[in-house]
Amino acid sequence: MKKLTFILFFILTQMGFAQEVEFTVKPNKTEIGLNEELRIEFIMNIHDNDSFQPPDFKGFKLKSKTPAQRISQTYVDGVRSFEKAYTYVLEPVETGIFYIGSATISKNWEKHKTPDLEIKVTDSVENPNQPKNVEVEVYLIAEANLTEVYERELFVVNYKLLFNKEIDVNRIVSKGSSTVDYTDFVTYTYPKEEITKGEEIYNGKTYNKIEFDKMYFFSVKSGNFTLAPLEFEVELLVPSEKKDFFGKTIFDKITKNVKTNLINIKAKPFPEERKYEFFYGLVGKYNFSQKIVVDKPYIKLGETFGIEMIIEGTGNQLVFPMPKPNLSEGLEMVEEKEEEPVFYSDKPEFLLRKTYTIKPKYTGGHTIGEIMYAYFDPVKKKYIYDMKNKGTITVID
């Protein structure tokens, strides 16, 4: 089954996971040069409710006062797992061996700690020398499909690498894209079907092109914002003056660090006209349906039936929980199953499906109440309030 990961930079307090607490620490290196960066990621499988306490980073200087936050959810065969991470980017201030203590979180009045880290800082290191006989040109370009949106309106940023025709790209490695501070945005990705290759004219010259990544954003508020650049390490294959036994050119591997350009985004506020309290931030275009799944006009006490919720469309619904049935007092929910999202295109257009298993507590007529599904359509520039009618189920002995 295809995996889908949502990368979010805010806490979805509506979701929870009843599971054993896992809390770990992951440095990108344990030995670095004085001129290198140290990235430390503290990873947990629970919502920490702001109980996270970082350690004292003695011997290092923080590049940002606040850590970058990453939230990911993975769907595999309808089962959802959760992960949240705080990432710090540090610069060493001197050489030596340093010890970074434990970070802590609290869950159900119990504290959890990460292990201590030992980091060795050596003298400054040098990058591999670049062959002198070949010019190396590499450009990392970010392009947004929209730069003027409503707050919480989805837009897409495509990332492509341009390089001169004499060289080739061996691999592209993110240099901590999860550490970029996207405080004003929610962002998520899902796997690309394939990497696209081709050619493109840039500054009047033709370059080879690799379109290798795509990210989806929406702003959490209105205003004018600038998307911070992403940095990648690119390993290049560059022809050298050396030949092999058969007279073929030997290619050297060199690395270059490249950054994307800045992208300016203008996010307009929601209109106040017809903005009601049950609108909670959904933006896009959707079709929502609620269906009672039962193959007869009544069920017997002790039997169960299903309620199926389906949302189809495009927008930011992907990061919000599905609606829950509005059940009368005589009905209880015993199970819920959310299927893996189905994508139709790269807008992305998707279909979400969730089934709730319901069990009656006693005989008689029971009501499945109305549900209001509210969202803002940025194309029509208006709010849509979709009220789903209530249903009934009869339970007999």
Steps between C-alpha positions, in 0.01 A plus 500: 500500500612854428608701800392857554674728744361831611768742620329756737644787699217540749332279758173332408353477846194314372706188434639263760672169511476253786837328488824448686712816515812503284740793540838498324777736391674491161806712414608532137861439615687421821828643368504832317745765391509843659356649181213249470143497630359251748131411460334322791147361466290401802232257383185382681194297402251707704359850513710653776254783586792744525671302776822465297809632683829515303839438660775753557709518181823591675787554257269586211320806364137474386441620142133562587344571837206270432524145362337394177202271553403209282187286527456198279223246463548182303214296359567134421202274422267735688715507817628842603820567696613833641836671549599845621850647505678811626821578311779733612781625276818571696843645428800396713689783665824309569665164448481219756261236629162623618207333673141592422259392772151354485188665362175423684129472432207416729212263430237403754711656778799284405826650373689353205863580413732460205849359548799735535713574192877521466611730217861540386593830334820496292683769304327644193460261207539561126272395216643288213684705238314567177670397173640807325432395143120504517267785594237390752169688498217386726179689581222392735171668410169506689180591313159559659181449298334786697657796678175679595259282699248510781622397844498119525466467121716221359785582263776284354875559482700297247875456540733450204874479452672653194859406410729541201511220244865398560420359845241268651319466834568190707276576798312781674489507881295739712708698747234513768194624308300398808697759701386794286283733703155500340331659801232666288421195286380144513684280252473139393624273226410174339732282291556601139413233249827561313784747459456707181804574283536738207656826386428865580634836389618709796670842464527438125680165532364144464543277805406145589212492746380265776163566665547303820267622773167664572352652817150622588452808718230711654541799728357491852408870488471790261789730414810528281754221547823372353567127472843428643736329254571130513858378488616179331831326459550389139753232409620563144688286249761721333734382221867502600818496295558136596416202278430137590669190347270520195560872442167615638475817710496447875240710681575653837234542767471845652236652726340841493257663739218681321207705628165585346390852418262688731125488425274785612142405588207736558224336706169687505269480806167317486196716421292571809167481315327165575795376706330298775641340813486145359750595227834380640747557217425259215589657165457343158224328307336184634213255472403351836265209556374300797345157448346248740636160398233237570343241268156484664245745648579396857766318705482280805632603841860385523565555129699793363471723196731745326503869418723592207644850455646594160672828409612560143672810370812714528628721782629486855254235631794257491635642826169519686318207665198350326156590644352267762138379496251689715347209695198494729542380860396143416790445257869457570803494272702180542751530216622742235710426193655760273617383161816618329428814292462450126656764275367571152756760388775725635276798592445291716149376441421225747238276651482438874288224646434411864261239639361502853357183655197577718333281761152570649461490878131409498204439267287766336558781250839672509613818327815586309495878524580772250860597419608841377798486261632853447782623277615808310521475119785733389388491135140600574624720788222384729421260783323172429284354778403142417244359745460123487153379597445278797414131476335238719561137582246260655622240750292196598548206740 
